[in-house]
Amino acid sequence: MQYQAEVIIELKAGMLDPEGTTVKRALEHLGYETDSVRTAKKFTIVLQAADIHSARENVEEMCEKLIANPIIHNYSISLREIE
Amino acid sequence: MQYQAEVIIELKAGMLDPEGTTVKRALEHLGYETDSVRTAKKFTIVLQAADIHSARENVEEMCEKLIANPIIHNYSISLREIE
């Protein structure tokens, strides 16, 4: 079966987000006031797996080993079958 | 009212995604086969607005003017009231 995983990699609470701060400031210069801007990364991964549980297990391992840095990031995975 | 907007900035279909290609290749080296990896950016923006319609209008303008590049990006906005 083919699955699509949407993985969101966010900075943990309390981690500085200089890119978000820069965007917030740039928006202010354009006249848009915001209370906060936080950035995150999204990965859309299409993969083959026997079932949705093994797909999730695979994607979790990918996050732990490569995509996320567990010291500074939280990640969330949402999965759906596409075939 | 305070609103939280989740903005996803994705490359348009057909645009090359070198970061996604690199992650796909790195996953292969670690033993994880995938069919595709695409990257995107997520911004979480907290802002004040009179109602949800003006919040959406504001965030759309932020995307058009600063956050997204309409030549290469699609964006989607999901909004919810948080106060």
Backbone of each chain as nested JSON, in Angstrom:
{
  "chains": [
    {"id": "A", "residues": [
      {"number": 1, "name": "MET", "atoms": {"N": [0.848, -1.19, 0.0], "CA": [0.0, 0.0, 0.0], "C": [0.885, 1.241, 0.0]}},
      {"number": 2, "name": "GLN", "atoms": {"N": [0.328, 2.297, -0.574], "CA": [1.062, 3.557, -0.614], "C": [0.445, 4.528, 0.407]}},
      {"number": 3, "name": "TYR", "atoms": {"N": [1.312, 5.167, 1.155], "CA": [0.854, 6.106, 2.188], "C": [1.513, 7.46, 2.001]}},
      {"number": 4, "name": "GLN", "atoms": {"N": [0.766, 8.487, 2.384], "CA": [1.351, 9.834, 2.395], "C": [1.417, 10.319, 3.835]}},
      {"number": 5, "name": "ALA", "atoms": {"N": [2.61, 10.689, 4.254], "CA": [2.808, 11.208, 5.611], "C": [3.059, 12.703, 5.534]}},
      {"number": 6, "name": "GLU", "atoms": {"N": [2.365, 13.451, 6.361], "CA": [2.676, 14.871, 6.514], "C": [3.354, 15.04, 7.863]}},
      {"number": 7, "name": "VAL", "atoms": {"N": [4.598, 15.458, 7.803], "CA": [5.415, 15.567, 9.008], "C": [5.657, 17.053, 9.274]}},
      {"number": 8, "name": "ILE", "atoms": {"N": [5.302, 17.49, 10.467], "CA": [5.57, 18.884, 10.851], "C": [6.677, 18.883, 11.902]}},
      {"number": 9, "name": "ILE", "atoms": {"N": [7.727, 19.636, 11.601], "CA": [8.871, 19.742, 12.507], "C": [8.852, 21.137, 13.106]}},
      {"number": 10, "name": "GLU", "atoms": {"N": [8.557, 21.22, 14.395], "CA": [8.458, 22.531, 15.046], "C": [9.53, 22.691, 16.108]}},
      {"number": 11, "name": "LEU", "atoms": {"N": [9.922, 23.907, 16.342], "CA": [10.834, 24.181, 17.451], "C": [10.103, 23.963, 18.765]}},
      {"number": 12, "name": "LYS", "atoms": {"N": [10.789, 23.372, 19.734], "CA": [10.184, 23.199, 21.044], "C": [9.871, 24.554, 21.669]}},
      {"number": 13, "name": "ALA", "atoms": {"N": [8.872, 24.552, 22.54], "CA": [8.515, 25.778, 23.261], "C": [9.754, 26.31, 23.967]}},
      {"number": 14, "name": "GLY", "atoms": {"N": [9.952, 27.615, 23.884], "CA": [11.092, 28.22, 24.555], "C": [12.314, 28.355, 23.668]}},
      {"number": 15, "name": "MET", "atoms": {"N": [12.367, 27.587, 22.558], "CA": [13.495, 27.734, 21.638], "C": [13.341, 29.04, 20.877]}},
      {"number": 16, "name": "LEU", "atoms": {"N": [14.425, 29.744, 20.72], "CA": [14.393, 30.967, 19.92], "C": [14.103, 30.625, 18.463]}},
      {"number": 17, "name": "ASP", "atoms": {"N": [13.325, 31.5, 17.799], "CA": [12.971, 31.289, 16.397], "C": [13.343, 32.567, 15.635]}},
      {"number": 18, "name": "PRO", "atoms": {"N": [14.638, 32.725, 15.313], "CA": [15.071, 33.994, 14.701], "C": [14.39, 34.271, 13.358]}},
      {"number": 19, "name": "GLU", "atoms": {"N": [14.084, 33.228, 12.616], "CA": [13.404, 33.449, 11.336], "C": [11.999, 34.023, 11.574]}},
      {"number": 20, "name": "GLY", "atoms": {"N": [11.306, 33.447, 12.557], "CA": [9.975, 33.971, 12.896], "C": [10.049, 35.419, 13.348]}},
      {"number": 21, "name": "THR", "atoms": {"N": [11.048, 35.737, 14.174], "CA": [11.215, 37.11, 14.656], "C": [11.461, 38.065, 13.49]}},
      {"number": 22, "name": "THR", "atoms": {"N": [12.273, 37.624, 12.541], "CA": [12.572, 38.458, 11.371], "C": [11.324, 38.699, 10.529]}},
      {"number": 23, "name": "VAL", "atoms": {"N": [10.536, 37.643, 10.333], "CA": [9.304, 37.803, 9.549], "C": [8.345, 38.741, 10.274]}},
      {"number": 24, "name": "LYS", "atoms": {"N": [8.23, 38.582, 11.596], "CA": [7.347, 39.46, 12.382], "C": [7.751, 40.924, 12.184]}},
      {"number": 25, "name": "ARG", "atoms": {"N": [9.062, 41.185, 12.251], "CA": [9.555, 42.555, 12.123], "C": [9.317, 43.085, 10.697]}},
      {"number": 26, "name": "ALA", "atoms": {"N": [9.551, 42.225, 9.725], "CA": [9.329, 42.644, 8.329], "C": [7.857, 42.947, 8.094]}},
      {"number": 27, "name": "LEU", "atoms": {"N": [6.968, 42.15, 8.698], "CA": [5.531, 42.419, 8.556], "C": [5.177, 43.767, 9.188]}},
      {"number": 28, "name": "GLU", "atoms": {"N": [5.797, 44.072, 10.326], "CA": [5.552, 45.37, 10.968], "C": [5.951, 46.525, 10.048]}},
      {"number": 29, "name": "HIS", "atoms": {"N": [7.097, 46.353, 9.373], "CA": [7.545, 47.403, 8.449], "C": [6.542, 47.602, 7.313]}},
      {"number": 30, "name": "LEU", "atoms": {"N": [5.819, 46.533, 6.976], "CA": [4.804, 46.632, 5.922], "C": [3.455, 47.089, 6.47]}},
      {"number": 31, "name": "GLY", "atoms": {"N": [3.383, 47.297, 7.787], "CA": [2.15, 47.793, 8.378], "C": [1.251, 46.715, 8.96]}},
      {"number": 32, "name": "TYR", "atoms": {"N": [1.755, 45.486, 9.096], "CA": [0.935, 44.411, 9.66], "C": [1.412, 44.055, 11.06]}},
      {"number": 33, "name": "GLU", "atoms": {"N": [0.577, 44.351, 12.042], "CA": [0.893, 44.003, 13.421], "C": [0.51, 42.554, 13.692]}},
      {"number": 34, "name": "THR", "atoms": {"N": [1.411, 41.819, 14.323], "CA": [1.076, 40.461, 14.757], "C": [1.504, 40.291, 16.205]}},
      {"number": 35, "name": "ASP", "atoms": {"N": [0.907, 39.321, 16.888], "CA": [1.328, 39.032, 18.259], "C": [2.539, 38.104, 18.262]}},
      {"number": 36, "name": "SER", "atoms": {"N": [2.582, 37.172, 17.321], "CA": [3.76, 36.312, 17.217], "C": [3.784, 35.627, 15.855]}},
      {"number": 37, "name": "VAL", "atoms": {"N": [4.98, 35.296, 15.426], "CA": [5.17, 34.504, 14.201], "C": [6.156, 33.397, 14.544]}},
      {"number": 38, "name": "ARG", "atoms": {"N": [5.749, 32.147, 14.342], "CA": [6.643, 31.011, 14.583], "C": [6.764, 30.235, 13.275]}},
      {"number": 39, "name": "THR", "atoms": {"N": [7.949, 29.74, 13.012], "CA": [8.151, 28.987, 11.77], "C": [8.298, 27.492, 12.08]}},
      {"number": 40, "name": "ALA", "atoms": {"N": [7.974, 26.703, 11.083], "CA": [8.145, 25.254, 11.183], "C": [8.379, 24.733, 9.776]}},
      {"number": 41, "name": "LYS", "atoms": {"N": [8.715, 23.474, 9.706], "CA": [9.033, 22.849, 8.432], "C": [8.03, 21.718, 8.222]}},
      {"number": 42, "name": "LYS", "atoms": {"N": [7.595, 21.568, 6.987], "CA": [6.691, 20.451, 6.682], "C": [7.32, 19.563, 5.622]}},
      {"number": 43, "name": "PHE", "atoms": {"N": [7.3, 18.262, 5.841], "CA": [7.763, 17.289, 4.856], "C": [6.584, 16.408, 4.46]}},
      {"number": 44, "name": "THR", "atoms": {"N": [6.361, 16.264, 3.175], "CA": [5.341, 15.342, 2.677], "C": [6.069, 14.149, 2.079]}},
      {"number": 45, "name": "ILE", "atoms": {"N": [5.912, 13.004, 2.737], "CA": [6.66, 11.813, 2.358], "C": [5.686, 10.762, 1.843]}},
      {"number": 46, "name": "VAL", "atoms": {"N": [5.908, 10.28, 0.631], "CA": [5.1, 9.188, 0.081], "C": [5.944, 7.925, 0.163]}},
      {"number": 47, "name": "LEU", "atoms": {"N": [5.366, 6.885, 0.737], "CA": [6.135, 5.639, 0.922], "C": [5.227, 4.427, 0.813]}},
      {"number": 48, "name": "GLN", "atoms": {"N": [5.849, 3.294, 0.527], "CA": [5.158, 2.01, 0.508], "C": [5.293, 1.363, 1.872]}},
      {"number": 49, "name": "ALA", "atoms": {"N": [4.232, 0.734, 2.327], "CA": [4.311, -0.018, 3.588], "C": [3.201, -1.054, 3.592]}},
      {"number": 50, "name": "ALA", "atoms": {"N": [3.385, -2.093, 4.409], "CA": [2.4, -3.181, 4.468], "C": [1.078, -2.676, 5.038]}},
      {"number": 51, "name": "ASP", "atoms": {"N": [1.15, -1.847, 6.048], "CA": [-0.063, -1.284, 6.644], "C": [0.28, 0.051, 7.293]}},
      {"number": 52, "name": "ILE", "atoms": {"N": [-0.752, 0.708, 7.8], "CA": [-0.557, 2.07, 8.285], "C": [0.329, 2.099, 9.542]}},
      {"number": 53, "name": "HIS", "atoms": {"N": [0.321, 0.998, 10.298], "CA": [1.151, 0.968, 11.499], "C": [2.635, 0.914, 11.136]}},
      {"number": 54, "name": "SER", "atoms": {"N": [2.969, 0.091, 10.142], "CA": [4.385, 0.015, 9.78], "C": [4.796, 1.287, 9.036]}},
      {"number": 55, "name": "ALA", "atoms": {"N": [3.859, 1.923, 8.325], "CA": [4.178, 3.216, 7.701], "C": [4.533, 4.234, 8.785]}},
      {"number": 56, "name": "ARG", "atoms": {"N": [3.717, 4.276, 9.834], "CA": [3.978, 5.235, 10.92], "C": [5.319, 4.953, 11.599]}},
      {"number": 57, "name": "GLU", "atoms": {"N": [5.584, 3.673, 11.831], "CA": [6.835, 3.284, 12.472], "C": [8.038, 3.748, 11.628]}},
      {"number": 58, "name": "ASN", "atoms": {"N": [7.946, 3.493, 10.308], "CA": [9.01, 3.937, 9.407], "C": [9.222, 5.439, 9.47]}},
      {"number": 59, "name": "VAL", "atoms": {"N": [8.129, 6.199, 9.386], "CA": [8.251, 7.659, 9.348], "C": [8.778, 8.171, 10.684]}},
      {"number": 60, "name": "GLU", "atoms": {"N": [8.35, 7.543, 11.779], "CA": [8.894, 7.94, 13.094], "C": [10.408, 7.742, 13.138]}},
      {"number": 61, "name": "GLU", "atoms": {"N": [10.867, 6.614, 12.598], "CA": [12.313, 6.371, 12.576], "C": [13.035, 7.406, 11.707]}},
      {"number": 62, "name": "MET", "atoms": {"N": [12.426, 7.744, 10.564], "CA": [13.037, 8.771, 9.694], "C": [13.179, 10.085, 10.456]}},
      {"number": 63, "name": "CYS", "atoms": {"N": [12.154, 10.427, 11.22], "CA": [12.193, 11.677, 11.991], "C": [13.3, 11.608, 13.038]}},
      {"number": 64, "name": "GLU", "atoms": {"N": [13.336, 10.49, 13.763], "CA": [14.311, 10.367, 14.859], "C": [15.747, 10.387, 14.333]}},
      {"number": 65, "name": "LYS", "atoms": {"N": [15.949, 9.739, 13.171], "CA": [17.318, 9.56, 12.699], "C": [17.816, 10.688, 11.813]}},
      {"number": 66, "name": "LEU", "atoms": {"N": [16.903, 11.378, 11.114], "CA": [17.381, 12.351, 10.134], "C": [16.634, 13.678, 10.158]}},
      {"number": 67, "name": "ILE", "atoms": {"N": [15.314, 13.629, 10.134], "CA": [14.563, 14.837, 9.785], "C": [14.48, 15.815, 10.953]}},
      {"number": 68, "name": "ALA", "atoms": {"N": [14.279, 15.283, 12.156], "CA": [14.145, 16.167, 13.317], "C": [15.387, 16.07, 14.189]}},
      {"number": 69, "name": "ASN", "atoms": {"N": [15.654, 17.126, 14.908], "CA": [16.697, 17.115, 15.938], "C": [15.97, 17.078, 17.285]}},
      {"number": 70, "name": "PRO", "atoms": {"N": [15.96, 15.917, 17.951], "CA": [15.123, 15.775, 19.151], "C": [15.483, 16.726, 20.288]}},
      {"number": 71, "name": "ILE", "atoms": {"N": [16.656, 17.328, 20.216], "CA": [17.033, 18.281, 21.27], "C": [16.235, 19.58, 21.135]}},
      {"number": 72, "name": "ILE", "atoms": {"N": [15.981, 19.985, 19.893], "CA": [15.312, 21.285, 19.715], "C": [13.936, 21.191, 19.043]}},
      {"number": 73, "name": "HIS", "atoms": {"N": [13.596, 20.039, 18.488], "CA": [12.349, 19.93, 17.716], "C": [11.325, 18.988, 18.339]}},
      {"number": 74, "name": "ASN", "atoms": {"N": [10.061, 19.338, 18.159], "CA": [8.962, 18.382, 18.28], "C": [8.503, 18.025, 16.877]}},
      {"number": 75, "name": "TYR", "atoms": {"N": [8.022, 16.817, 16.711], "CA": [7.452, 16.504, 15.399], "C": [6.091, 15.85, 15.545]}},
      {"number": 76, "name": "SER", "atoms": {"N": [5.259, 16.055, 14.522], "CA": [3.971, 15.368, 14.484], "C": [3.794, 14.77, 13.101]}},
      {"number": 77, "name": "ILE", "atoms": {"N": [3.14, 13.617, 13.058], "CA": [2.982, 12.875, 11.801], "C": [1.496, 12.637, 11.576]}},
      {"number": 78, "name": "SER", "atoms": {"N": [1.001, 13.003, 10.391], "CA": [-0.349, 12.542, 10.05], "C": [-0.25, 11.748, 8.754]}},
      {"number": 79, "name": "LEU", "atoms": {"N": [-0.915, 10.608, 8.764], "CA": [-0.752, 9.619, 7.696], "C": [-2.086, 9.331, 7.029]}},
      {"number": 80, "name": "ARG", "atoms": {"N": [-2.065, 9.128, 5.706], "CA": [-3.266, 8.604, 5.047], "C": [-2.849, 7.694, 3.906]}},
      {"number": 81, "name": "GLU", "atoms": {"N": [-3.733, 6.755, 3.614], "CA": [-3.496, 5.83, 2.51], "C": [-3.832, 6.551, 1.216]}},
      {"number": 82, "name": "ILE", "atoms": {"N": [-2.998, 6.389, 0.189], "CA": [-3.351, 7.051, -1.073], "C": [-3.491, 6.055, -2.207]}},
      {"number": 83, "name": "GLU", "atoms": {"N": [-3.468, 4.745, -1.885], "CA": [-3.638, 3.788, -2.995], "C": [-4.372, 2.58, -2.462]}}
    ]},
    {"id": "B", "residues": [
      {"number": 1, "name": "MET", "atoms": {"N": [-10.531, 40.437, 18.861], "CA": [-10.383, 38.992, 18.995], "C": [-8.986, 38.582, 18.541]}},
      {"number": 2, "name": "GLN", "atoms": {"N": [-8.518, 37.487, 19.13], "CA": [-7.206, 36.983, 18.749], "C": [-7.386, 35.722, 17.904]}},
      {"number": 3, "name": "TYR", "atoms": {"N": [-6.644, 35.671, 16.828], "CA": [-6.736, 34.526, 15.916], "C": [-5.364, 33.91, 15.707]}},
      {"number": 4, "name": "GLN", "atoms": {"N": [-5.377, 32.61, 15.466], "CA": [-4.138, 31.924, 15.091], "C": [-4.285, 31.404, 13.667]}},
      {"number": 5, "name": "ALA", "atoms": {"N": [-3.356, 31.811, 12.823], "CA": [-3.362, 31.365, 11.427], "C": [-2.227, 30.378, 11.216]}},
      {"number": 6, "name": "GLU", "atoms": {"N": [-2.538, 29.258, 10.607], "CA": [-1.486, 28.336, 10.183], "C": [-1.378, 28.451, 8.672]}},
      {"number": 7, "name": "VAL", "atoms": {"N": [-0.214, 28.899, 8.245], "CA": [0.016, 29.166, 6.829], "C": [1.014, 28.132, 6.313]}},
      {"number": 8, "name": "ILE", "atoms": {"N": [0.635, 27.422, 5.274], "CA": [1.545, 26.461, 4.65], "C": [1.965, 27.015, 3.291]}},
      {"number": 9, "name": "ILE", "atoms": {"N": [3.277, 27.124, 3.109], "CA": [3.836, 27.643, 1.856], "C": [4.487, 26.465, 1.129]}},
      {"number": 10, "name": "GLU", "atoms": {"N": [3.89, 26.068, 0.022], "CA": [4.403, 24.908, -0.714], "C": [4.891, 25.316, -2.089]}},
      {"number": 11, "name": "LEU", "atoms": {"N": [5.853, 24.596, -2.597], "CA": [6.279, 24.809, -3.976], "C": [5.171, 24.36, -4.916]}},
      {"number": 12, "name": "LYS", "atoms": {"N": [4.959, 25.122, -5.978], "CA": [3.963, 24.723, -6.973], "C": [4.363, 23.397, -7.609]}},
      {"number": 13, "name": "ALA", "atoms": {"N": [3.359, 22.663, -8.078], "CA": [3.625, 21.406, -8.768], "C": [4.58, 21.668, -9.93]}},
      {"number": 14, "name": "GLY", "atoms": {"N": [5.556, 20.806, -10.081], "CA": [6.501, 20.961, -11.178], "C": [7.753, 21.726, -10.797]}},
      {"number": 15, "name": "MET", "atoms": {"N": [7.693, 22.484, -9.688], "CA": [8.894, 23.192, -9.25], "C": [9.861, 22.178, -8.644]}},
      {"number": 16, "name": "LEU", "atoms": {"N": [11.119, 22.312, -8.948], "CA": [12.129, 21.444, -8.355], "C": [12.218, 21.711, -6.85]}},
      {"number": 17, "name": "ASP", "atoms": {"N": [12.457, 20.655, -6.088], "CA": [12.559, 20.768, -4.631], "C": [13.877, 20.095, -4.213]}},
      {"number": 18, "name": "PRO", "atoms": {"N": [14.989, 20.799, -4.382], "CA": [16.291, 20.179, -4.119], "C": [16.445, 19.704, -2.674]}},
      {"number": 19, "name": "GLU", "atoms": {"N": [15.84, 20.415, -1.728], "CA": [15.943, 19.986, -0.336], "C": [15.225, 18.637, -0.153]}},
      {"number": 20, "name": "GLY", "atoms": {"N": [14.032, 18.527, -0.756], "CA": [13.306, 17.257, -0.68], "C": [14.102, 16.123, -1.309]}},
      {"number": 21, "name": "THR", "atoms": {"N": [14.714, 16.391, -2.458], "CA": [15.524, 15.374, -3.136], "C": [16.691, 14.938, -2.262]}},
      {"number": 22, "name": "THR", "atoms": {"N": [17.311, 15.902, -1.602], "CA": [18.443, 15.586, -0.727], "C": [18.004, 14.738, 0.457]}},
      {"number": 23, "name": "VAL", "atoms": {"N": [16.869, 15.086, 1.054], "CA": [16.371, 14.3, 2.187], "C": [16.024, 12.888, 1.724]}},
      {"number": 24, "name": "LYS", "atoms": {"N": [15.381, 12.776, 0.545], "CA": [15.034, 11.449, 0.007], "C": [16.301, 10.589, -0.137]}},
      {"number": 25, "name": "ARG", "atoms": {"N": [17.356, 11.196, -0.68], "CA": [18.596, 10.46, -0.906], "C": [19.246, 10.085, 0.429]}},
      {"number": 26, "name": "ALA", "atoms": {"N": [19.226, 11.001, 1.384], "CA": [19.813, 10.715, 2.7], "C": [19.045, 9.589, 3.389]}},
      {"number": 27, "name": "LEU", "atoms": {"N": [17.714, 9.585, 3.232], "CA": [16.921, 8.497, 3.822], "C": [17.295, 7.158, 3.191]}},
      {"number": 28, "name": "GLU", "atoms": {"N": [17.518, 7.169, 1.867], "CA": [17.94, 5.935, 1.186], "C": [19.247, 5.407, 1.771]}},
      {"number": 29, "name": "HIS", "atoms": {"N": [20.174, 6.329, 2.02], "CA": [21.458, 5.911, 2.588], "C": [21.272, 5.278, 3.969]}},
      {"number": 30, "name": "LEU", "atoms": {"N": [20.228, 5.701, 4.671], "CA": [19.942, 5.123, 5.995], "C": [19.082, 3.858, 5.88]}},
      {"number": 31, "name": "GLY", "atoms": {"N": [18.706, 3.494, 4.648], "CA": [17.936, 2.267, 4.466], "C": [16.429, 2.466, 4.379]}},
      {"number": 32, "name": "TYR", "atoms": {"N": [15.976, 3.716, 4.22], "CA": [14.534, 3.983, 4.113], "C": [14.164, 4.374, 2.693]}},
      {"number": 33, "name": "GLU", "atoms": {"N": [13.419, 3.508, 2.03], "CA": [12.959, 3.807, 0.678], "C": [11.692, 4.653, 0.739]}},
      {"number": 34, "name": "THR", "atoms": {"N": [11.666, 5.705, -0.065], "CA": [10.433, 6.495, -0.17], "C": [10.135, 6.72, -1.634]}},
      {"number": 35, "name": "ASP", "atoms": {"N": [8.871, 7.007, -1.948], "CA": [8.522, 7.33, -3.336], "C": [8.807, 8.794, -3.634]}},
      {"number": 36, "name": "SER", "atoms": {"N": [8.576, 9.66, -2.659], "CA": [8.911, 11.073, -2.847], "C": [8.967, 11.78, -1.506]}},
      {"number": 37, "name": "VAL", "atoms": {"N": [9.748, 12.826, -1.478], "CA": [9.808, 13.709, -0.31], "C": [9.7, 15.137, -0.829]}},
      {"number": 38, "name": "ARG", "atoms": {"N": [8.705, 15.869, -0.342], "CA": [8.555, 17.279, -0.717], "C": [8.607, 18.123, 0.551]}},
      {"number": 39, "name": "THR", "atoms": {"N": [9.223, 19.277, 0.449], "CA": [9.324, 20.134, 1.625], "C": [8.396, 21.341, 1.489]}},
      {"number": 40, "name": "ALA", "atoms": {"N": [8.015, 21.871, 2.611], "CA": [7.201, 23.081, 2.649], "C": [7.527, 23.81, 3.939]}},
      {"number": 41, "name": "LYS", "atoms": {"N": [7.01, 25.0, 4.051], "CA": [7.278, 25.847, 5.202], "C": [5.947, 26.125, 5.892]}},
      {"number": 42, "name": "LYS", "atoms": {"N": [5.976, 26.138, 7.208], "CA": [4.757, 26.477, 7.943], "C": [5.008, 27.687, 8.82]}},
      {"number": 43, "name": "PHE", "atoms": {"N": [4.109, 28.65, 8.783], "CA": [4.171, 29.816, 9.667], "C": [2.932, 29.812, 10.548]}},
      {"number": 44, "name": "THR", "atoms": {"N": [3.131, 29.95, 11.836], "CA": [2.003, 30.089, 12.76], "C": [1.971, 31.541, 13.212]}},
      {"number": 45, "name": "ILE", "atoms": {"N": [0.928, 32.245, 12.8], "CA": [0.843, 33.688, 13.048], "C": [-0.316, 33.961, 13.996]}},
      {"number": 46, "name": "VAL", "atoms": {"N": [-0.031, 34.622, 15.1], "CA": [-1.089, 35.041, 16.026], "C": [-1.31, 36.525, 15.824]}},
      {"number": 47, "name": "LEU", "atoms": {"N": [-2.57, 36.896, 15.598], "CA": [-2.859, 38.313, 15.331], "C": [-4.213, 38.703, 15.899]}},
      {"number": 48, "name": "GLN", "atoms": {"N": [-4.381, 40.013, 16.08], "CA": [-5.655, 40.577, 16.503], "C": [-6.439, 40.999, 15.261]}},
      {"number": 49, "name": "ALA", "atoms": {"N": [-7.743, 40.765, 15.286], "CA": [-8.578, 41.237, 14.18], "C": [-10.008, 41.343, 14.685]}},
      {"number": 50, "name": "ALA", "atoms": {"N": [-10.795, 42.162, 13.983], "CA": [-12.179, 42.386, 14.412], "C": [-12.998, 41.106, 14.275]}},
      {"number": 51, "name": "ASP", "atoms": {"N": [-12.784, 40.376, 13.203], "CA": [-13.503, 39.124, 12.995], "C": [-12.654, 38.212, 12.118]}},
      {"number": 52, "name": "ILE", "atoms": {"N": [-13.144, 36.995, 11.908], "CA": [-12.321, 36.004, 11.219], "C": [-12.103, 36.375, 9.747]}},
      {"number": 53, "name": "HIS", "atoms": {"N": [-13.058, 37.131, 9.186], "CA": [-12.899, 37.524, 7.779], "C": [-11.775, 38.533, 7.615]}},
      {"number": 54, "name": "SER", "atoms": {"N": [-11.714, 39.493, 8.531], "CA": [-10.631, 40.469, 8.39], "C": [-9.293, 39.832, 8.784]}},
      {"number": 55, "name": "ALA", "atoms": {"N": [-9.314, 38.85, 9.686], "CA": [-8.072, 38.129, 10.001], "C": [-7.565, 37.426, 8.745]}},
      {"number": 56, "name": "ARG", "atoms": {"N": [-8.485, 36.746, 8.03], "CA": [-8.071, 36.027, 6.816], "C": [-7.535, 36.986, 5.765]}},
      {"number": 57, "name": "GLU", "atoms": {"N": [-8.222, 38.116, 5.621], "CA": [-7.79, 39.116, 4.644], "C": [-6.374, 39.612, 4.961]}},
      {"number": 58, "name": "ASN", "atoms": {"N": [-6.134, 39.898, 6.235], "CA": [-4.802, 40.341, 6.655], "C": [-3.741, 39.296, 6.34]}},
      {"number": 59, "name": "VAL", "atoms": {"N": [-4.014, 38.051, 6.704], "CA": [-3.007, 37.004, 6.515], "C": [-2.784, 36.767, 5.015]}},
      {"number": 60, "name": "GLU", "atoms": {"N": [-3.849, 36.858, 4.215], "CA": [-3.665, 36.72, 2.758], "C": [-2.744, 37.806, 2.223]}},
      {"number": 61, "name": "GLU", "atoms": {"N": [-2.943, 39.03, 2.709], "CA": [-2.062, 40.118, 2.266], "C": [-0.613, 39.877, 2.691]}},
      {"number": 62, "name": "MET", "atoms": {"N": [-0.429, 39.373, 3.934], "CA": [0.937, 39.064, 4.403], "C": [1.588, 38.034, 3.478]}},
      {"number": 63, "name": "CYS", "atoms": {"N": [0.803, 37.041, 3.079], "CA": [1.354, 36.009, 2.198], "C": [1.723, 36.612, 0.848]}},
      {"number": 64, "name": "GLU", "atoms": {"N": [0.823, 37.412, 0.289], "CA": [1.052, 37.975, -1.047], "C": [2.25, 38.916, -1.055]}},
      {"number": 65, "name": "LYS", "atoms": {"N": [2.389, 39.684, 0.04], "CA": [3.404, 40.737, 0.033], "C": [4.753, 40.283, 0.549]}},
      {"number": 66, "name": "LEU", "atoms": {"N": [4.774, 39.272, 1.426], "CA": [6.051, 38.939, 2.054], "C": [6.353, 37.447, 2.12]}},
      {"number": 67, "name": "ILE", "atoms": {"N": [5.403, 36.667, 2.608], "CA": [5.746, 35.311, 3.033], "C": [5.887, 34.358, 1.855]}},
      {"number": 68, "name": "ALA", "atoms": {"N": [5.003, 34.486, 0.875], "CA": [5.059, 33.579, -0.281], "C": [5.577, 34.315, -1.505]}},
      {"number": 69, "name": "ASN", "atoms": {"N": [6.18, 33.569, -2.399], "CA": [6.547, 34.1, -3.708], "C": [5.55, 33.511, -4.703]}},
      {"number": 70, "name": "PRO", "atoms": {"N": [4.593, 34.329, -5.181], "CA": [3.491, 33.771, -5.984], "C": [3.942, 33.105, -7.286]}},
      {"number": 71, "name": "ILE", "atoms": {"N": [5.17, 33.377, -7.685], "CA": [5.655, 32.74, -8.916], "C": [5.946, 31.262, -8.679]}},
      {"number": 72, "name": "ILE", "atoms": {"N": [6.446, 30.935, -7.504], "CA": [6.837, 29.537, -7.268], "C": [6.045, 28.838, -6.165]}},
      {"number": 73, "name": "HIS", "atoms": {"N": [5.283, 29.602, -5.373], "CA": [4.606, 28.999, -4.215], "C": [3.09, 29.013, -4.323]}},
      {"number": 74, "name": "ASN", "atoms": {"N": [2.476, 27.983, -3.758], "CA": [1.068, 28.021, -3.377], "C": [1.016, 28.191, -1.868]}},
      {"number": 75, "name": "TYR", "atoms": {"N": [-0.033, 28.851, -1.384], "CA": [-0.174, 28.892, 0.069], "C": [-1.592, 28.542, 0.479]}},
      {"number": 76, "name": "SER", "atoms": {"N": [-1.697, 28.01, 1.688], "CA": [-3.019, 27.739, 2.247], "C": [-3.032, 28.267, 3.673]}},
      {"number": 77, "name": "ILE", "atoms": {"N": [-4.182, 28.756, 4.08], "CA": [-4.324, 29.394, 5.394], "C": [-5.446, 28.692, 6.153]}},
      {"number": 78, "name": "SER", "atoms": {"N": [-5.166, 28.258, 7.376], "CA": [-6.286, 27.819, 8.214], "C": [-6.271, 28.647, 9.492]}},
      {"number": 79, "name": "LEU", "atoms": {"N": [-7.448, 29.115, 9.852], "CA": [-7.58, 30.116, 10.916], "C": [-8.479, 29.59, 12.022]}},
      {"number": 80, "name": "ARG", "atoms": {"N": [-8.122, 29.936, 13.265], "CA": [-9.074, 29.675, 14.35], "C": [-8.948, 30.771, 15.399]}},
      {"number": 81, "name": "GLU", "atoms": {"N": [-10.077, 30.996, 16.085], "CA": [-10.095, 31.998, 17.145], "C": [-9.435, 31.388, 18.369]}},
      {"number": 82, "name": "ILE", "atoms": {"N": [-8.589, 32.176, 19.071], "CA": [-7.997, 31.599, 20.274], "C": [-8.318, 32.413, 21.512]}},
      {"number": 83, "name": "GLU", "atoms": {"N": [-9.187, 33.417, 21.379], "CA": [-9.529, 34.192, 22.578], "C": [-10.974, 34.623, 22.464]}}
    ]}
  ]
}
